[in-house]
Amino acid sequence: MQTPLRYAGESVPGNQLSLGLGVSTFYDDNVFQLNSRRVGDEAVSFDSRLALLRQTDKLTMRFDYSPYFLLYRQTDQLDRLNHEADLNLTSRLSSHFNLGLYGTFSYQDGVFQSLTGQQIMSGLSSPTILNQTILPYTTRTLTGSSGLNLSYVKNSRTSLTLAGGYNQQEFGSQVVVAGQSLYNSRGVSGSFQYQYRITEHIALGLLLLHQDSTFKGGEVFGSNLRYQGETALFSVGSRLSPTVGVTIFGGSQYIRVIGQSAAGAGISGQFQPSGGGSITKEVRKTALNLSLQRSVSGSGGLYTLVKNTTGSFGVRRRLVGRWEANFRAAAARADTSLIRSATGRTDALTGSFGLDRPLPRGSVFRISYDTTHELSKGNLPISSNFDHNRVTAGIDCQLKAISLGR
C-alpha cells in the first residue's frame, strides 16, 4: 500500500476541514506528448483544494478534491476545467471487524497534475492499480477506481481481509496516431488477504487475487479482449530500525485472454512470475523510498495486456532557510510479448525536481521541473515515442481551516 512519504515525527493536522487556492505558471515543450506533432506553449493553472480529515473512535475519513483550470496562450483546445478526487473511509463495526471504502477519480487532459496535489509516495502500489508510468498522448481522460473491504482482526497478530474493487479508464476525443485509437478498459477484482505478525517488527502476508478486465476500442490487438488473472503473492515486511522499513513480495500469476487478437491467438493460459520490494527510510530531515515491481497488468491505453516492470526512487530533504527539496525518478517497461506475434515494448523514464518554501499565513511557494522520455520498439501500431519537459512556478494559499473537534 502506498502512503505519502513523510519525515520521522511528521504528522498531518487531524479533524479539520480546509480550503486552499493556488496559481501557477508553466512552460511545456510538448503539450500533446507527440514528437510528430510537437508544440510548446505557456499556460496558467488556477488550482483549488478541499480537504477533509475526520477521526473518531469508530470512524476515519479522508477526502480530497482538487479542481483546477488550465489556460494556455496558444493551444486553447486544452483550456478546460480538470478534476481530481480521493476518498478513503474506515469504520470500526465492532472490536474485531472493520469496514473500508475507497475511491479515486480524475478527469483531465493528459497527465498534468495540479501543483497542489503533487506528493511523493512510498511503498508498493496495489496489484490492481492502473498503469501510471507508461503514458499515452494527450487526450481527455477519465480514470476511476473504487473498492470495499471487510477486515477481521482476531488479535494484535492476526487479521483477515476480503475485498472487492472496480476500475475504469476511458479516453475522449482522440488524436488518432497511425490509424489507431487508444484502448478503454474496465475491470473488477476480488481478493483475500491474510496477515500474521511474527514479532513486533516482522509480519508475513498472503494475497489471493482474482482480476477480470475488458479492453475495447483498439484494433491491432483485437477490438474487444477480456483478460482473467489469478494471483498468489507471499510477502514479508520488516521494521529493520525505528527509521527503516522493508517489504518484499513474490509469487505467480495465471493469465488467460479471451478473444481473438489481430496480432495472434489469445492466451489459453500461462503462468507469469510476479514480485517486487520496497525500502523506506524516514528521519528528521530526510525521507526516501526505493521500490521495484514486476507484474502483468493493463498498459494505460496504448496496448491491452502487458508485462509491466517498474522501478522508482523518491526523496524529500529539508534544507536551510525553511526550504525543502524533493526529487522523484522512475523507469518502466511495458512488454507486449504475452500476445503472440507482438514483439514490441515501450520504455519510459520520468523524473522531477522541486523546491518548496513556506510563506506567511500558510502559503507555500513552489518551483519544479518535470521530464518524461518514452521510446517504443518492435511491430507496434502506435508510436508513443515522445520527449516532454515542463518548468512550473506557483504559490499555494490555505484560505480557511475549520476544526471539527474530537
C-alpha positions as CSV (number, residue, x, y, z in Angstrom):
1,M,0.0,0.0,0.0
2,Q,1.3,3.4,-0.9
3,T,1.3,6.3,1.5
4,P,2.8,9.9,1.3
5,L,6.5,9.9,2.1
6,R,7.0,11.7,5.5
7,Y,9.8,12.7,7.8
8,A,10.2,10.9,11.2
9,G,7.7,12.5,13.6
10,E,5.8,14.4,10.8
11,S,2.1,14.4,11.3
12,V,-0.9,15.7,9.4
13,P,-3.4,18.0,11.2
14,G,-6.4,15.9,12.1
15,N,-10.1,16.6,12.4
16,Q,-10.3,19.6,10.2
17,L,-11.8,20.9,7.0
18,S,-9.6,23.1,4.9
19,L,-9.9,25.1,1.7
20,G,-6.9,26.2,-0.4
21,L,-6.3,28.1,-3.6
22,G,-3.2,28.3,-5.8
23,V,-2.0,29.8,-9.0
24,S,1.0,28.6,-11.1
25,T,2.5,29.3,-14.5
26,F,4.5,26.8,-16.5
27,Y,6.1,26.2,-19.9
28,D,5.5,22.8,-21.6
29,D,7.7,22.0,-24.6
30,N,5.4,19.2,-25.9
31,V,1.8,19.8,-24.8
32,F,0.3,16.9,-26.9
33,Q,3.1,14.4,-25.9
34,L,3.7,13.6,-29.6
35,N,7.1,14.2,-31.2
36,S,5.4,14.1,-34.6
37,R,3.2,17.0,-33.5
38,R,5.5,18.8,-31.2
39,V,4.0,22.1,-29.8
40,G,5.4,24.1,-27.0
41,D,3.3,26.5,-25.0
42,E,3.0,28.6,-21.8
43,A,0.0,28.3,-19.5
44,V,-1.5,29.4,-16.2
45,S,-3.1,27.0,-13.8
46,F,-5.7,28.1,-11.3
47,D,-5.9,25.5,-8.5
48,S,-8.2,24.9,-5.6
49,R,-8.3,22.2,-2.9
50,L,-11.0,21.0,-0.5
51,A,-9.6,18.6,2.2
52,L,-11.4,16.8,5.0
53,L,-9.8,14.6,7.7
54,R,-12.1,13.2,10.4
55,Q,-11.0,10.8,13.1
56,T,-13.1,9.3,15.9
57,D,-13.0,6.1,17.9
58,K,-15.2,4.4,15.3
59,L,-14.6,6.3,12.0
60,T,-11.7,7.6,10.0
61,M,-12.5,9.6,6.9
62,R,-10.1,11.3,4.4
63,F,-11.5,13.2,1.4
64,D,-9.5,15.4,-1.0
65,Y,-10.9,17.2,-4.0
66,S,-8.8,19.4,-6.4
67,P,-10.4,21.1,-9.3
68,Y,-8.1,23.2,-11.5
69,F,-8.4,25.2,-14.7
70,L,-5.7,25.4,-17.3
71,L,-5.4,28.5,-19.6
72,Y,-2.9,28.1,-22.4
73,R,-1.5,31.0,-24.5
74,Q,-1.9,29.3,-27.9
75,T,-3.4,25.8,-27.6
76,D,-6.9,26.9,-26.4
77,Q,-8.4,23.4,-27.1
78,L,-6.7,22.4,-23.8
79,D,-8.3,25.3,-21.9
80,R,-10.5,23.2,-19.6
81,L,-11.6,22.5,-16.0
82,N,-9.9,19.4,-14.7
83,H,-10.8,17.3,-11.6
84,E,-9.0,15.0,-9.1
85,A,-10.6,13.4,-6.1
86,D,-9.8,10.8,-3.5
87,L,-11.9,9.2,-0.7
88,N,-10.8,6.8,2.0
89,L,-13.2,5.7,4.8
90,T,-12.7,3.2,7.5
91,S,-15.5,2.3,10.0
92,R,-14.9,0.2,13.1
93,L,-18.0,-2.1,13.2
94,S,-17.0,-3.9,16.4
95,S,-13.9,-4.8,18.4
96,H,-13.0,-7.3,15.6
97,F,-14.5,-6.1,12.4
98,N,-13.6,-3.1,10.2
99,L,-15.3,-1.9,7.1
100,G,-13.3,0.1,4.5
101,L,-14.4,2.1,1.4
102,Y,-12.1,3.9,-1.0
103,G,-12.5,5.7,-4.3
104,T,-10.3,7.8,-6.7
105,F,-11.4,9.9,-9.6
106,S,-9.7,12.1,-12.2
107,Y,-11.0,13.8,-15.4
108,Q,-8.3,15.7,-17.1
109,D,-6.3,16.3,-20.3
110,G,-3.2,14.0,-20.3
111,V,-1.2,13.5,-17.1
112,F,-0.8,17.1,-15.9
113,Q,-1.5,17.4,-12.2
114,S,-2.3,20.5,-10.2
115,L,0.7,21.9,-8.3
116,T,-1.4,21.5,-5.1
117,G,-1.8,17.7,-5.4
118,Q,1.8,16.6,-6.1
119,Q,3.2,14.2,-3.4
120,I,6.0,11.6,-3.2
121,M,4.6,8.2,-2.4
122,S,6.3,5.4,-0.5
123,G,5.7,1.7,-0.5
124,L,4.4,-0.7,-3.2
125,S,1.4,0.1,-5.4
126,S,-1.6,-2.2,-5.3
127,P,-1.6,-5.1,-7.8
128,T,-5.0,-3.7,-9.1
129,I,-3.8,-0.1,-9.6
130,L,-3.9,1.3,-13.2
131,N,-0.6,1.9,-15.0
132,Q,0.8,5.3,-14.1
133,T,4.2,5.4,-15.8
134,I,3.7,4.4,-19.5
135,L,1.8,7.3,-20.8
136,P,-0.3,7.8,-24.0
137,Y,-0.5,11.0,-26.0
138,T,-2.5,13.9,-24.5
139,T,-6.3,13.4,-24.7
140,R,-9.2,13.9,-22.4
141,T,-9.0,11.0,-19.9
142,L,-11.5,9.7,-17.3
143,T,-9.9,7.4,-14.7
144,G,-11.6,6.0,-11.7
145,S,-11.3,3.2,-9.1
146,S,-13.4,2.1,-6.1
147,G,-13.5,-0.7,-3.6
148,L,-14.9,-2.2,-0.5
149,N,-13.1,-4.3,2.1
150,L,-14.1,-6.1,5.3
151,S,-11.4,-7.0,7.8
152,Y,-11.5,-9.4,10.7
153,V,-8.8,-8.5,13.3
154,K,-8.5,-11.6,15.5
155,N,-5.8,-10.1,17.8
156,S,-2.7,-7.9,17.5
157,R,-1.0,-10.6,15.4
158,T,-3.6,-11.9,13.0
159,S,-6.0,-10.4,10.5
160,L,-8.1,-11.5,7.5
161,T,-9.4,-9.2,4.8
162,L,-12.0,-9.7,2.0
163,A,-12.0,-7.1,-0.7
164,G,-13.7,-6.2,-4.0
165,G,-12.8,-3.5,-6.5
166,Y,-13.7,-1.8,-9.8
167,N,-11.6,0.4,-12.1
168,Q,-12.0,2.0,-15.4
169,Q,-10.1,4.2,-17.9
170,E,-11.8,5.9,-20.8
171,F,-10.3,8.3,-23.4
172,G,-12.4,11.1,-25.0
173,S,-11.9,12.8,-28.4
174,Q,-8.6,11.3,-29.5
175,V,-5.8,12.5,-31.9
176,V,-5.6,9.2,-33.8
177,V,-2.0,8.0,-34.2
178,A,-1.0,5.7,-37.1
179,G,-4.7,5.0,-37.7
180,Q,-5.2,3.5,-34.2
181,S,-7.1,4.7,-31.2
182,L,-6.4,4.1,-27.5
183,Y,-7.8,1.2,-25.5
184,N,-10.5,1.9,-23.0
185,S,-10.6,-0.5,-20.1
186,R,-12.8,-1.7,-17.3
187,G,-12.1,-4.3,-14.6
188,V,-13.3,-5.9,-11.5
189,S,-11.3,-7.7,-8.8
190,G,-11.8,-9.8,-5.7
191,S,-9.2,-10.7,-3.1
192,F,-8.5,-12.5,0.2
193,Q,-5.6,-11.3,2.3
194,Y,-4.1,-13.0,5.4
195,Q,-1.5,-11.2,7.7
196,Y,0.3,-12.6,10.6
197,R,2.8,-10.6,12.8
198,I,5.6,-13.0,13.9
199,T,7.3,-10.4,16.1
200,E,6.9,-6.8,16.9
201,H,8.9,-5.9,13.8
202,I,8.3,-8.7,11.3
203,A,5.0,-9.6,9.5
204,L,4.0,-12.2,6.9
205,G,1.3,-11.9,4.4
206,L,-0.6,-13.9,1.8
207,L,-2.7,-12.4,-1.0
208,L,-5.0,-14.3,-3.3
209,L,-6.4,-12.1,-6.1
210,H,-8.8,-12.6,-9.0
211,Q,-9.0,-10.0,-11.8
212,D,-11.3,-9.7,-14.8
213,S,-10.6,-6.8,-17.3
214,T,-12.0,-5.9,-20.7
215,F,-10.2,-3.8,-23.3
216,K,-12.2,-2.1,-26.1
217,G,-11.6,0.5,-28.8
218,G,-8.3,-0.6,-30.4
219,E,-7.8,-2.8,-33.5
220,V,-4.4,-4.4,-33.8
221,F,-4.6,-6.3,-30.5
222,G,-8.3,-7.0,-31.0
223,S,-11.2,-4.6,-30.7
224,N,-12.7,-6.4,-27.7
225,L,-10.4,-8.5,-25.4
226,R,-11.2,-9.9,-22.0
227,Y,-8.4,-10.9,-19.6
228,Q,-8.7,-13.0,-16.5
229,G,-5.9,-13.4,-14.0
230,E,-5.4,-15.4,-10.8
231,T,-2.6,-14.2,-8.5
232,A,-1.0,-15.6,-5.4
233,L,1.6,-13.5,-3.6
234,F,3.6,-14.0,-0.4
235,S,5.0,-11.0,1.4
236,V,7.4,-10.2,4.3
237,G,7.5,-6.8,6.0
238,S,10.1,-5.9,8.5
239,R,11.0,-2.8,10.5
240,L,14.8,-3.0,10.5
241,S,15.1,0.0,12.8
242,P,12.9,2.9,14.0
243,T,13.5,4.7,10.8
244,V,13.9,1.9,8.2
245,G,11.1,-0.3,6.8
246,V,11.4,-3.1,4.1
247,T,8.7,-5.0,2.2
248,I,9.4,-7.9,-0.2
249,F,6.8,-9.9,-2.1
250,G,6.8,-12.6,-4.7
251,G,4.5,-15.2,-6.3
252,S,2.9,-16.1,-9.6
253,Q,0.1,-15.0,-11.9
254,Y,-2.0,-17.3,-14.1
255,I,-3.1,-15.4,-17.2
256,R,-5.8,-16.1,-19.7
257,V,-7.0,-13.9,-22.5
258,I,-10.5,-14.5,-24.0
259,G,-10.9,-13.2,-27.6
260,Q,-9.0,-13.3,-30.9
261,S,-6.2,-10.8,-31.3
262,A,-5.3,-9.4,-34.7
263,A,-1.6,-10.0,-33.7
264,G,-2.2,-13.6,-33.0
265,A,-4.3,-16.0,-30.9
266,G,-5.3,-15.2,-27.4
267,I,-3.5,-16.7,-24.4
268,S,-5.0,-20.1,-23.5
269,G,-3.4,-20.0,-20.1
270,Q,0.2,-19.4,-18.8
271,F,2.0,-18.7,-15.6
272,Q,4.0,-15.5,-15.2
273,P,6.2,-14.6,-12.2
274,S,5.4,-11.5,-10.1
275,G,7.3,-9.8,-7.4
276,G,8.9,-6.7,-6.0
277,G,10.2,-4.9,-3.0
278,S,10.3,-1.6,-1.3
279,I,12.6,0.1,1.3
280,T,11.7,3.3,3.1
281,K,13.9,5.5,5.4
282,E,12.4,8.4,7.3
283,V,14.5,10.5,9.6
284,R,14.1,14.1,10.9
285,K,15.4,15.9,7.8
286,T,15.4,13.3,5.1
287,A,12.8,10.8,3.8
288,L,13.4,8.4,0.9
289,N,11.9,5.4,-0.8
290,L,13.1,2.9,-3.4
291,S,10.6,0.4,-5.0
292,L,10.8,-2.3,-7.7
293,Q,7.8,-4.2,-9.0
294,R,7.0,-6.7,-11.8
295,S,3.5,-7.9,-12.8
296,V,1.1,-8.5,-15.7
297,S,-1.5,-5.7,-16.0
298,G,-3.1,-3.2,-18.3
299,S,-0.9,-0.7,-20.2
300,G,-2.8,2.5,-19.6
301,G,-4.4,2.8,-23.1
302,L,-1.5,2.2,-25.5
303,Y,-1.9,-1.6,-25.6
304,T,-4.0,-4.3,-23.9
305,L,-2.3,-6.7,-21.5
306,V,1.5,-6.3,-20.9
307,K,4.3,-7.3,-18.7
308,N,4.9,-4.2,-16.5
309,T,8.3,-3.7,-14.9
310,T,8.8,-0.5,-12.9
311,G,11.3,1.0,-10.5
312,S,11.0,4.3,-8.6
313,F,13.0,6.4,-6.3
314,G,11.8,9.4,-4.2
315,V,13.5,11.6,-1.7
316,R,12.5,14.6,0.4
317,R,15.1,16.8,2.1
318,R,14.8,19.8,4.5
319,L,17.3,22.5,3.6
320,V,18.4,25.7,5.2
321,G,16.2,28.7,5.4
322,R,13.0,26.6,5.6
323,W,13.4,25.4,2.0
324,E,12.6,21.8,1.2
325,A,13.8,19.8,-1.9
326,N,12.1,16.8,-3.4
327,F,13.3,14.5,-6.2
328,R,11.5,11.7,-8.0
329,A,12.7,9.3,-10.7
330,A,11.1,6.2,-12.3
331,A,11.8,3.7,-15.1
332,A,9.2,1.4,-16.6
333,R,8.9,-1.2,-19.4
334,A,5.7,-2.4,-21.0
335,D,6.3,-5.7,-22.9
336,T,3.6,-6.9,-25.3
337,S,5.0,-10.4,-25.8
338,L,2.1,-12.0,-24.0
339,I,0.2,-11.6,-27.2
340,R,1.6,-13.9,-29.9
341,S,3.3,-12.2,-32.8
342,A,3.5,-9.0,-30.9
343,T,7.2,-8.4,-30.1
344,G,7.1,-4.7,-29.2
345,R,7.7,-2.8,-26.0
346,T,7.7,0.7,-24.6
347,D,10.3,2.0,-22.3
348,A,9.8,5.2,-20.2
349,L,12.0,7.3,-18.0
350,T,10.4,10.1,-15.8
351,G,11.9,12.5,-13.3
352,S,11.1,15.6,-11.4
353,F,12.8,18.0,-9.0
354,G,11.1,20.7,-6.9
355,L,11.8,23.3,-4.2
356,D,9.2,24.5,-1.7
357,R,9.4,27.5,0.6
358,P,6.8,28.2,3.3
359,L,5.5,31.8,3.4
360,P,3.4,33.7,6.0
361,R,-0.2,32.7,6.7
362,G,0.0,29.1,5.5
363,S,1.2,29.9,1.9
364,V,3.8,27.9,0.1
365,F,6.0,29.0,-2.9
366,R,6.9,26.1,-5.3
367,I,9.1,25.7,-8.3
368,S,9.5,22.4,-10.2
369,Y,10.9,20.7,-13.3
370,D,9.4,17.5,-14.8
371,T,10.6,15.4,-17.6
372,T,9.4,12.3,-19.4
373,H,11.0,10.2,-22.2
374,E,9.3,7.3,-24.0
375,L,10.6,5.0,-26.7
376,S,8.8,2.2,-28.4
377,K,10.3,-0.7,-30.4
378,G,9.0,-3.7,-32.4
379,N,6.0,-4.2,-34.6
380,L,3.7,-2.0,-32.7
381,P,0.9,0.0,-34.5
382,I,1.0,3.0,-32.1
383,S,4.2,5.0,-31.8
384,S,4.3,6.5,-28.3
385,N,7.8,8.0,-28.7
386,F,8.0,11.4,-27.2
387,D,10.2,13.7,-25.0
388,H,8.4,16.0,-22.6
389,N,9.7,18.8,-20.3
390,R,7.9,21.2,-18.1
391,V,9.0,24.0,-15.8
392,T,6.5,25.3,-13.2
393,A,6.4,28.1,-10.6
394,G,3.5,28.9,-8.3
395,I,2.0,29.8,-4.9
396,D,-0.5,27.8,-2.8
397,C,-2.5,29.5,-0.1
398,Q,-4.6,28.0,2.7
399,L,-7.7,30.2,2.9
400,K,-9.5,28.5,5.7
401,A,-9.1,25.7,8.2
402,I,-12.1,24.7,10.4
403,S,-11.5,22.5,13.4
404,L,-14.0,19.6,13.6
405,G,-13.3,18.9,17.3
406,R,-12.6,15.4,18.6
